[in-house]
Amino acid sequence: GKEPDLFTGLILNAKGLGFEPALAPSVVSESGEKLFDVSFVHQDVLAKSGVVAYADTLDKAQKDKRSGARPLVIRALRTISPASSDLVVPDKDVDKLKSLGGILAAGKVLVVID
């Protein structure tokens, strides 16, 4: 088989979507499968650094040590409802996102917002 991509973090690009920053945002696929929320993150990580971090540019998010040297960048499609903190990502990105297991548990997630 081919080598898995060794990503170091996840950046969700939510610019222009009217995303409302929250302490515990969630991510679902277009078909409604829950891919990330507070329950995915280790308790000790939550206490120290929270579920996600926010950045106002993709460049800042990519330079943030939370996302590491090779973050996976996924462009969110929309929020579930207006001014929501729940993001919908394309079904085509689901497998890549699921392969991040330990990275999600370590809270190495940034969201780029307006």
C-alpha positions as a Markdown table, in Angstrom:
| # | Residue | x | y | z |
|---|---|---|---|---|
| 1 | Gly | 0.0 | 0.0 | 0.0 |
| 2 | Lys | 1.0 | 3.6 | -0.2 |
| 3 | Glu | 2.6 | 5.5 | 2.7 |
| 4 | Pro | 0.1 | 7.4 | 4.7 |
| 5 | Asp | 0.6 | 11.1 | 4.8 |
| 6 | Leu | 2.2 | 12.0 | 8.0 |
| 7 | Phe | 0.4 | 15.1 | 8.9 |
| 8 | Thr | 1.3 | 17.0 | 12.1 |
| 9 | Gly | -2.0 | 18.9 | 12.6 |
| 10 | Leu | -5.3 | 20.0 | 11.1 |
| 11 | Ile | -6.2 | 23.4 | 9.8 |
| 12 | Leu | -9.8 | 24.0 | 9.0 |
| 13 | Asn | -10.3 | 27.0 | 6.7 |
| 14 | Ala | -13.6 | 28.6 | 7.7 |
| 15 | Lys | -13.0 | 32.1 | 6.3 |
| 16 | Gly | -16.0 | 33.8 | 4.9 |
| 17 | Leu | -18.5 | 31.3 | 6.3 |
| 18 | Gly | -19.8 | 33.3 | 9.3 |
| 19 | Phe | -18.4 | 30.8 | 11.7 |
| 20 | Glu | -18.9 | 31.7 | 15.3 |
| 21 | Pro | -15.8 | 30.9 | 17.5 |
| 22 | Ala | -16.7 | 28.6 | 20.4 |
| 23 | Leu | -14.9 | 26.7 | 23.1 |
| 24 | Ala | -16.1 | 23.4 | 21.7 |
| 25 | Pro | -16.8 | 23.6 | 17.9 |
| 26 | Ser | -17.6 | 20.4 | 16.0 |
| 27 | Val | -16.9 | 19.2 | 12.5 |
| 28 | Val | -19.3 | 17.0 | 10.5 |
| 29 | Ser | -19.2 | 15.6 | 6.9 |
| 30 | Glu | -21.7 | 16.6 | 4.2 |
| 31 | Ser | -23.6 | 13.4 | 5.1 |
| 32 | Gly | -23.8 | 14.3 | 8.7 |
| 33 | Glu | -21.1 | 12.1 | 10.2 |
| 34 | Lys | -19.4 | 13.6 | 13.3 |
| 35 | Leu | -15.7 | 13.8 | 12.6 |
| 36 | Phe | -14.5 | 16.0 | 15.5 |
| 37 | Asp | -15.7 | 17.6 | 18.7 |
| 38 | Val | -14.6 | 18.0 | 22.3 |
| 39 | Ser | -15.1 | 14.2 | 22.9 |
| 40 | Phe | -12.2 | 13.4 | 20.5 |
| 41 | Val | -9.6 | 15.4 | 22.6 |
| 42 | His | -7.8 | 14.0 | 25.6 |
| 43 | Gln | -8.9 | 15.4 | 28.9 |
| 44 | Asp | -5.4 | 16.7 | 29.9 |
| 45 | Val | -5.1 | 18.5 | 26.5 |
| 46 | Leu | -8.4 | 20.1 | 27.0 |
| 47 | Ala | -7.4 | 21.5 | 30.4 |
| 48 | Lys | -4.2 | 22.9 | 29.0 |
| 49 | Ser | -4.9 | 24.2 | 25.5 |
| 50 | Gly | -8.6 | 23.6 | 24.7 |
| 51 | Val | -10.3 | 21.9 | 21.8 |
| 52 | Val | -9.0 | 24.2 | 19.0 |
| 53 | Ala | -7.1 | 27.4 | 18.5 |
| 54 | Tyr | -8.1 | 30.2 | 16.1 |
| 55 | Ala | -6.1 | 32.2 | 13.6 |
| 56 | Asp | -7.2 | 35.0 | 11.3 |
| 57 | Thr | -5.1 | 34.0 | 8.3 |
| 58 | Leu | -4.1 | 30.7 | 6.8 |
| 59 | Asp | -0.4 | 31.8 | 7.0 |
| 60 | Lys | -0.6 | 32.3 | 10.7 |
| 61 | Ala | -2.3 | 29.0 | 11.2 |
| 62 | Gln | 0.4 | 27.2 | 9.2 |
| 63 | Lys | 3.2 | 28.9 | 11.3 |
| 64 | Asp | 1.5 | 28.1 | 14.6 |
| 65 | Lys | 3.3 | 25.4 | 16.5 |
| 66 | Arg | 0.0 | 23.8 | 17.3 |
| 67 | Ser | -0.4 | 22.7 | 13.7 |
| 68 | Gly | 3.2 | 21.5 | 13.3 |
| 69 | Ala | 5.4 | 21.4 | 10.2 |
| 70 | Arg | 2.9 | 19.5 | 7.9 |
| 71 | Pro | -0.7 | 20.3 | 8.7 |
| 72 | Leu | -3.5 | 19.0 | 6.7 |
| 73 | Val | -5.6 | 21.9 | 5.4 |
| 74 | Ile | -9.3 | 21.4 | 4.7 |
| 75 | Arg | -11.6 | 24.0 | 3.4 |
| 76 | Ala | -14.9 | 23.9 | 5.2 |
| 77 | Leu | -18.0 | 24.2 | 3.0 |
| 78 | Arg | -20.3 | 26.0 | 5.4 |
| 79 | Thr | -21.6 | 26.0 | 8.9 |
| 80 | Ile | -24.5 | 23.8 | 9.9 |
| 81 | Ser | -26.6 | 26.9 | 10.5 |
| 82 | Pro | -26.0 | 30.6 | 10.4 |
| 83 | Ala | -23.5 | 31.9 | 13.0 |
| 84 | Ser | -22.9 | 28.4 | 14.1 |
| 85 | Ser | -19.7 | 26.9 | 15.5 |
| 86 | Asp | -20.3 | 23.6 | 13.7 |
| 87 | Leu | -18.4 | 23.2 | 10.4 |
| 88 | Val | -19.3 | 21.0 | 7.5 |
| 89 | Val | -16.4 | 19.5 | 5.5 |
| 90 | Pro | -16.5 | 17.8 | 2.1 |
| 91 | Asp | -17.2 | 14.1 | 2.1 |
| 92 | Lys | -14.1 | 13.7 | -0.1 |
| 93 | Asp | -11.9 | 14.9 | 2.8 |
| 94 | Val | -13.4 | 12.5 | 5.4 |
| 95 | Asp | -10.9 | 9.7 | 5.0 |
| 96 | Lys | -8.0 | 12.0 | 5.4 |
| 97 | Leu | -9.5 | 13.6 | 8.4 |
| 98 | Lys | -10.2 | 10.3 | 10.0 |
| 99 | Ser | -6.6 | 9.2 | 9.5 |
| 100 | Leu | -5.5 | 12.0 | 11.9 |
| 101 | Gly | -6.7 | 10.1 | 15.0 |
| 102 | Gly | -3.9 | 10.9 | 17.5 |
| 103 | Ile | -3.5 | 14.4 | 16.1 |
| 104 | Leu | -7.2 | 15.2 | 16.9 |
| 105 | Ala | -6.8 | 13.6 | 20.4 |
| 106 | Ala | -3.8 | 15.9 | 21.0 |
| 107 | Gly | -5.9 | 18.9 | 20.0 |
| 108 | Lys | -3.6 | 19.9 | 17.2 |
| 109 | Val | -6.4 | 21.7 | 15.4 |
| 110 | Leu | -6.7 | 25.3 | 14.2 |
| 111 | Val | -9.6 | 27.1 | 12.6 |
| 112 | Val | -9.0 | 30.0 | 10.3 |
| 113 | Ile | -11.8 | 32.6 | 10.8 |
| 114 | Asp | -12.6 | 36.1 | 9.7 |
